[in-house]
Amino acid sequence: MSLPFLKSPHGSDPVIVESTFRASPSRLFRAWTDPAELKAWFGQAPHSMAAIETDVREGGAWKFTMPPTEVSRDALRGTYVTVEPDRRLVFTWCHEREFADGRVEVTPESEVTVTFAPAEEGTFVRLTHAAIRREDARKGVGSGWSASFGSIHALLEKEAVL
């Protein structure tokens, strides 16, 4: 499996993903905070989330809901810890799974830091996802973030063509 944007060893803590994008910091910050924009790139495949809610302010909540399956309903959720427009986002992260029989499992909270730095070619974005306890979860998150960075590149390339 190719993970071109994953910079940390696959499965290590923290997960580090980074790339330079041909767009301004403000354009990328919008991609990370606007629900419609997030839906266009977040996840293993673009438009794979059923719903995305964001309250982008320190202390505000976010929630990304996946389409339900016969087995469970899954959501990613957390709280914005730091919001510095066009510069940095820090938010908590947990995965919540509600099973068909009513049981609910929630992963321990982890933390994501995303920085946006002006670069000669556009904006350098570095994501650090820390405190994920299980190695298999770190591998899944690393693969997911790497795929998402690829989707952001594809989204920005489409805009450049229009």
TORLUMTI-290589 format. One record per atom (N, C-alpha, C): atom name; z, y, x. Coordinates in Angstrom, 2 decimals, m for minus. Example, Ala and Ser with C-alpha at 12.3 -4.5 7.8 and 13.67 -1.06 7.14 Angstrom:
BEGIN
N/7.80/m5.69/13.19
CA/7.80/m4.50/12.30
C/7.80/m3.30/13.20
N/7.08/m2.25/12.85
CA/7.14/m1.06/13.67
C/7.87/0.03/12.90
***
This chain:
BEGIN
N/0.00/m1.18/0.85
CA/0.00/0.00/0.00
C/0.00/1.24/0.89
N/m0.90/2.14/0.61
CA/m1.00/3.38/1.38
C/m0.09/4.45/0.78
N/0.77/5.01/1.60
CA/1.68/6.07/1.16
C/1.48/7.26/2.09
N/0.36/7.98/1.94
CA/m0.01/9.00/2.93
C/0.96/10.17/3.04
N/1.74/10.44/2.02
CA/2.61/11.61/2.06
C/4.06/11.27/2.37
N/4.38/9.97/2.42
CA/5.73/9.52/2.73
C/5.96/9.66/4.23
N/6.95/10.43/4.63
CA/7.21/10.69/6.05
C/8.42/9.94/6.59
N/9.29/9.47/5.71
CA/10.45/8.68/6.14
C/10.05/7.20/6.11
N/10.76/6.34/6.86
CA/10.48/4.91/6.77
C/10.66/4.44/5.32
N/9.71/3.64/4.83
CA/9.74/3.19/3.43
C/11.03/2.44/3.15
N/11.80/2.93/2.18
CA/13.06/2.31/1.81
C/14.28/2.94/2.45
N/14.08/3.94/3.31
CA/15.23/4.58/3.98
C/15.81/5.70/3.12
N/17.00/6.14/3.49
CA/17.66/7.26/2.81
C/17.87/8.36/3.84
N/17.39/9.56/3.58
CA/16.71/10.01/2.37
C/15.22/9.66/2.39
N/14.62/9.73/1.20
CA/13.17/9.62/1.05
C/12.62/11.02/1.34
N/11.65/11.10/2.25
CA/11.04/12.39/2.59
C/9.54/12.29/2.37
N/9.01/13.20/1.57
CA/7.59/13.26/1.26
C/7.16/14.70/1.51
N/6.00/14.88/2.17
CA/5.56/16.24/2.46
C/4.05/16.32/2.58
N/3.54/17.52/2.32
CA/2.11/17.78/2.46
C/1.88/19.28/2.40
N/0.72/19.68/2.92
CA/0.28/21.07/2.78
C/m0.79/21.10/1.69
N/m0.60/22.00/0.74
CA/m1.51/22.13/m0.41
C/m2.27/23.44/m0.30
N/m3.51/23.43/m0.75
CA/m4.35/24.63/m0.74
C/m4.08/25.46/m1.99
N/m2.90/26.04/m2.02
CA/m2.48/26.88/m3.15
C/m1.28/27.70/m2.69
N/m0.99/28.74/m3.43
CA/0.12/29.63/m3.08
C/1.46/28.99/m3.45
N/2.54/29.46/m2.83
CA/3.87/28.96/m3.23
C/4.13/29.17/m4.73
N/3.70/30.30/m5.28
CA/3.95/30.54/m6.71
C/3.18/29.54/m7.58
N/1.95/29.18/m7.18
CA/1.17/28.20/m7.94
C/1.86/26.84/m7.90
N/2.35/26.46/m6.74
CA/3.02/25.17/m6.63
C/4.37/25.16/m7.33
N/5.10/26.25/m7.25
CA/6.38/26.33/m7.96
C/6.14/26.15/m9.47
N/5.08/26.77/m9.98
CA/4.74/26.61/m11.40
C/4.43/25.15/m11.71
N/3.71/24.48/m10.81
CA/3.39/23.07/m11.03
C/4.65/22.21/m11.13
N/5.71/22.62/m10.45
CA/6.97/21.87/m10.44
C/7.92/22.26/m11.56
N/7.62/23.32/m12.30
CA/8.60/23.80/m13.29
C/8.05/23.91/m14.71
N/6.75/23.96/m14.89
CA/6.15/24.09/m16.21
C/5.91/22.69/m16.80
N/6.44/22.39/m17.99
CA/6.30/21.04/m18.54
C/4.85/20.55/m18.64
N/3.93/21.40/m19.07
CA/2.52/20.97/m19.18
C/1.95/20.65/m17.81
N/2.31/21.44/m16.82
CA/1.84/21.18/m15.45
C/2.44/19.88/m14.92
N/3.74/19.69/m15.12
CA/4.41/18.47/m14.65
C/3.77/17.23/m15.27
N/3.45/17.31/m16.55
CA/2.84/16.16/m17.23
C/1.50/15.80/m16.61
N/0.81/16.79/m16.05
CA/m0.52/16.55/m15.47
C/m0.46/15.83/m14.12
N/0.71/15.80/m13.47
CA/0.74/15.17/m12.14
C/1.91/14.23/m11.88
N/2.99/14.32/m12.62
CA/4.19/13.56/m12.28
C/4.03/12.07/m12.58
N/4.56/11.24/m11.70
CA/4.63/9.80/m11.93
C/3.57/9.03/m11.18
N/3.57/7.72/m11.40
CA/2.60/6.86/m10.72
C/1.17/7.19/m11.16
N/1.03/7.75/m12.37
CA/m0.30/8.15/m12.86
C/m0.14/9.45/m13.64
N/m1.10/10.37/m13.51
CA/m1.03/11.61/m14.29
C/m0.96/11.30/m15.79
N/m0.27/12.14/m16.52
CA/m0.11/12.04/m17.97
C/0.59/10.75/m18.40
N/1.44/10.19/m17.53
CA/2.14/8.95/m17.86
C/3.47/9.19/m18.57
N/3.91/10.42/m18.68
CA/5.17/10.73/m19.37
C/4.90/11.05/m20.84
N/5.74/10.54/m21.72
CA/5.60/10.83/m23.15
C/6.05/12.25/m23.46
N/7.08/12.72/m22.76
CA/7.59/14.07/m23.00
C/8.27/14.58/m21.74
N/8.16/15.89/m21.53
CA/8.83/16.54/m20.41
C/9.50/17.81/m20.92
N/10.79/17.93/m20.64
CA/11.56/19.11/m21.03
C/12.19/19.70/m19.77
N/12.10/21.03/m19.62
CA/12.74/21.69/m18.47
C/13.42/22.98/m18.93
N/14.59/23.22/m18.41
CA/15.31/24.49/m18.58
C/15.58/24.97/m17.15
N/14.56/25.62/m16.57
CA/14.56/25.92/m15.14
C/15.45/27.12/m14.84
N/16.72/26.82/m14.68
CA/17.72/27.81/m14.26
C/18.87/26.99/m13.68
N/19.64/27.60/m12.82
CA/20.78/26.88/m12.25
C/21.71/26.45/m13.37
N/21.99/25.16/m13.44
CA/22.78/24.59/m14.51
C/21.95/24.10/m15.68
N/20.66/24.42/m15.70
CA/19.77/23.97/m16.78
C/19.42/22.49/m16.62
N/19.11/21.86/m17.73
CA/18.79/20.43/m17.72
C/17.28/20.20/m17.71
N/16.91/19.03/m17.22
CA/15.52/18.57/m17.31
C/15.53/17.11/m17.74
N/14.45/16.69/m18.41
CA/14.34/15.30/m18.85
C/12.86/14.93/m18.95
N/12.51/13.80/m18.35
CA/11.15/13.27/m18.41
C/11.26/11.92/m19.13
N/10.64/11.80/m20.29
CA/10.72/10.59/m21.09
C/9.44/9.78/m20.96
N/9.61/8.50/m20.67
CA/8.46/7.60/m20.53
C/8.13/7.00/m21.89
N/6.89/6.55/m22.10
CA/6.57/5.88/m23.36
C/7.45/4.63/m23.52
N/7.95/4.37/m24.73
CA/8.81/3.20/m24.92
C/8.01/1.90/m24.80
N/8.72/0.85/m24.42
CA/8.14/m0.49/m24.39
C/8.91/m1.35/m25.38
N/8.51/m2.60/m25.53
CA/9.25/m3.51/m26.41
C/10.65/m3.78/m25.88
N/10.82/m3.65/m24.57
CA/12.09/m3.99/m23.92
C/13.05/m2.81/m23.84
N/12.52/m1.61/m23.55
CA/13.43/m0.48/m23.32
C/12.75/0.87/m23.53
N/13.62/1.88/m23.57
CA/13.18/3.28/m23.52
C/13.78/3.85/m22.25
N/12.93/4.48/m21.44
CA/13.38/4.98/m20.14
C/13.18/6.49/m20.06
N/14.10/7.13/m19.34
CA/13.98/8.57/m19.09
C/14.58/8.87/m17.72
N/14.03/9.88/m17.10
CA/14.59/10.46/m15.88
C/15.21/11.77/m16.32
N/16.38/12.09/m15.78
CA/17.01/13.34/m16.21
C/17.92/13.87/m15.11
N/18.28/15.14/m15.26
CA/19.18/15.75/m14.30
C/19.43/17.20/m14.63
N/20.00/17.89/m13.65
CA/20.37/19.30/m13.79
C/19.85/20.07/m12.59
N/19.35/21.26/m12.84
CA/18.93/22.13/m11.74
C/20.17/22.71/m11.07
N/20.30/22.49/m9.77
CA/21.43/22.97/m8.98
C/21.09/24.32/m8.35
N/19.90/24.43/m7.78
CA/19.43/25.66/m7.14
C/18.01/25.95/m7.59
N/17.76/27.18/m8.01
CA/16.41/27.60/m8.40
C/16.12/28.91/m7.67
N/15.26/28.84/m6.67
CA/14.81/30.01/m5.93
C/13.30/30.08/m6.11
N/12.82/30.87/m7.09
CA/11.39/30.88/m7.40
C/10.51/31.01/m6.16
N/9.50/30.15/m6.13
CA/8.48/30.11/m5.07
C/9.03/29.68/m3.72
N/10.31/29.29/m3.64
CA/10.90/28.90/m2.35
C/11.56/27.52/m2.36
N/12.41/27.27/m3.39
CA/13.21/26.04/m3.33
C/13.72/25.65/m4.71
N/13.71/24.34/m4.94
CA/14.33/23.74/m6.12
C/15.25/22.62/m5.64
N/16.43/22.56/m6.20
CA/17.34/21.44/m5.96
C/17.80/20.97/m7.33
N/17.68/19.66/m7.57
CA/18.11/19.14/m8.86
C/18.67/17.73/m8.71
N/19.58/17.38/m9.62
CA/20.11/16.02/m9.65
C/19.10/15.14/m10.37
N/19.27/13.82/m10.18
CA/18.29/12.86/m10.70
C/19.01/11.57/m11.06
N/18.75/11.05/m12.24
CA/19.19/9.70/m12.57
C/18.17/9.09/m13.53
N/18.15/7.78/m13.55
CA/17.24/7.01/m14.40
C/18.10/6.37/m15.48
N/17.74/6.65/m16.72
CA/18.48/6.12/m17.87
C/17.58/5.13/m18.60
N/18.10/3.94/m18.86
CA/17.33/2.91/m19.58
C/18.15/2.43/m20.77
N/17.55/2.56/m21.96
CA/18.18/2.07/m23.18
C/17.41/0.83/m23.63
N/18.12/m0.31/m23.68
CA/17.49/m1.57/m24.04
C/17.40/m1.72/m25.55
N/16.51/m2.60/m26.00
CA/16.32/m2.84/m27.43
C/17.60/m3.30/m28.12
N/18.50/m3.97/m27.37
CA/19.75/m4.44/m27.96
C/20.85/m3.37/m27.98
N/20.51/m2.14/m27.55
CA/21.46/m1.04/m27.60
C/22.19/m0.76/m26.29
N/22.12/m1.68/m25.33
CA/22.76/m1.43/m24.04
C/22.07/m0.27/m23.33
N/22.86/0.49/m22.58
CA/22.32/1.61/m21.81
C/22.76/1.46/m20.36
N/21.82/1.60/m19.44
CA/22.13/1.60/m18.01
C/21.69/2.94/m17.44
N/22.54/3.53/m16.60
CA/22.21/4.80/m15.95
C/22.47/4.62/m14.46
N/21.48/4.97/m13.64
CA/21.67/4.87/m12.19
C/22.64/5.94/m11.72
N/23.29/5.70/m10.58
CA/24.12/6.76/m10.00
C/23.24/7.98/m9.68
N/23.83/9.15/m9.78
CA/23.10/10.39/m9.54
C/22.66/10.51/m8.09
N/21.44/10.99/m7.89
CA/20.94/11.32/m6.56
C/20.50/12.78/m6.60
N/20.00/13.29/m5.47
CA/19.64/14.72/m5.42
C/18.28/14.91/m4.77
N/17.48/15.77/m5.39
CA/16.14/16.09/m4.90
C/16.12/17.55/m4.48
N/15.58/17.80/m3.28
CA/15.36/19.16/m2.79
C/13.88/19.31/m2.50
N/13.27/20.34/m3.08
CA/11.85/20.62/m2.85
C/11.75/22.03/m2.29
N/11.11/22.16/m1.12
CA/10.92/23.49/m0.52
C/9.44/23.82/m0.48
N/9.15/25.11/m0.65
CA/7.78/25.63/m0.66
C/7.70/26.69/0.44
N/6.92/26.43/1.49
CA/6.84/27.37/2.62
C/5.38/27.78/2.82
N/5.13/29.10/2.89
CA/3.75/29.54/3.17
C/3.26/28.91/4.47
N/2.01/28.49/4.46
CA/1.37/27.90/5.64
C/m0.03/28.49/5.77
N/m0.61/28.35/6.93
CA/m1.94/28.91/7.17
C/m2.96/28.40/6.14
N/m2.86/27.12/5.79
CA/m3.82/26.52/4.86
C/m3.37/26.60/3.40
N/m2.23/27.20/3.10
CA/m1.74/27.25/1.73
C/m0.23/27.22/1.69
N/0.33/26.11/1.23
CA/1.78/25.97/1.12
C/2.20/24.58/1.59
N/3.19/24.55/2.46
CA/3.77/23.30/2.92
C/4.92/22.96/1.98
N/4.85/21.79/1.35
CA/5.88/21.33/0.43
C/6.57/20.12/1.04
N/7.90/20.21/1.09
CA/8.70/19.09/1.60
C/9.70/18.70/0.51
N/9.70/17.42/0.17
CA/10.63/16.88/m0.81
C/11.56/15.92/m0.09
N/12.85/16.10/m0.32
CA/13.87/15.18/0.20
C/14.64/14.65/m1.00
N/14.63/13.34/m1.18
CA/15.35/12.70/m2.28
C/16.44/11.85/m1.64
N/17.69/12.29/m1.79
CA/18.82/11.70/m1.06
C/19.81/11.01/m1.99
N/20.56/10.10/m1.40
CA/21.69/9.42/m2.05
C/21.25/8.40/m3.10
N/20.10/7.77/m2.89
CA/19.69/6.65/m3.73
C/20.31/5.41/m3.10
N/21.14/4.72/m3.84
CA/21.96/3.65/m3.24
C/21.20/2.38/m2.87
N/20.26/1.96/m3.73
CA/19.59/0.67/m3.48
C/18.26/0.86/m2.75
N/18.00/m0.03/m1.80
CA/16.76/0.06/m1.02
C/15.53/m0.11/m1.92
N/15.56/m1.04/m2.88
CA/14.39/m1.23/m3.75
C/14.12/0.03/m4.57
N/15.18/0.72/m4.98
CA/15.00/1.98/m5.72
C/14.42/3.05/m4.81
N/14.87/3.10/m3.55
CA/14.30/4.07/m2.60
C/12.83/3.80/m2.36
N/12.45/2.53/m2.29
CA/11.04/2.18/m2.11
C/10.23/2.62/m3.33
N/10.75/2.37/m4.52
CA/10.04/2.78/m5.74
C/9.89/4.29/m5.83
N/10.96/5.00/m5.50
CA/10.93/6.46/m5.53
C/9.96/7.00/m4.48
N/9.98/6.42/m3.28
CA/9.06/6.85/m2.23
C/7.61/6.66/m2.64
N/7.31/5.51/m3.24
CA/5.95/5.26/m3.73
C/5.58/6.23/m4.84
N/6.52/6.47/m5.75
CA/6.25/7.39/m6.86
C/6.01/8.81/m6.41
N/6.86/9.31/m5.50
CA/6.67/10.68/m5.02
C/5.38/10.81/m4.23
N/5.04/9.80/m3.43
CA/3.79/9.87/m2.67
C/2.59/9.91/m3.63
N/2.61/9.08/m4.67
CA/1.53/9.09/m5.67
C/1.47/10.45/m6.37
N/2.63/11.01/m6.67
CA/2.68/12.32/m7.33
C/2.08/13.41/m6.46
N/2.37/13.39/m5.16
CA/1.78/14.39/m4.27
C/0.26/14.25/m4.27
N/m0.25/13.02/m4.30
CA/m1.70/12.82/m4.41
C/m2.25/13.40/m5.69
N/m1.50/13.25/m6.79
CA/m1.93/13.81/m8.07
C/m1.92/15.33/m8.07
N/m0.96/15.95/m7.36
CA/m0.96/17.41/m7.25
C/m2.20/17.86/m6.49
N/m2.53/17.18/m5.40
CA/m3.76/17.51/m4.66
C/m4.97/17.42/m5.58
N/m5.07/16.35/m6.37
CA/m6.22/16.17/m7.28
C/m6.27/17.28/m8.32
N/m5.12/17.65/m8.87
CA/m5.06/18.73/m9.86
C/m5.56/20.04/m9.26
N/m5.10/20.36/m8.07
CA/m5.51/21.61/m7.42
C/m6.99/21.59/m7.04
N/m7.51/20.42/m6.65
CA/m8.93/20.31/m6.32
C/m9.79/20.54/m7.56
N/m9.35/20.03/m8.73
CA/m10.07/20.26/m9.99
C/m10.12/21.75/m10.29
N/m8.99/22.44/m10.11
CA/m8.95/23.88/m10.36
C/m9.91/24.63/m9.45
N/m10.00/24.21/m8.20
CA/m10.87/24.89/m7.23
C/m12.33/24.75/m7.62
N/m12.69/23.66/m8.29
CA/m14.07/23.42/m8.70
C/m14.43/24.25/m9.92
N/m13.47/24.51/m10.78
CA/m13.74/25.24/m12.04
C/m14.09/26.68/m11.82
***
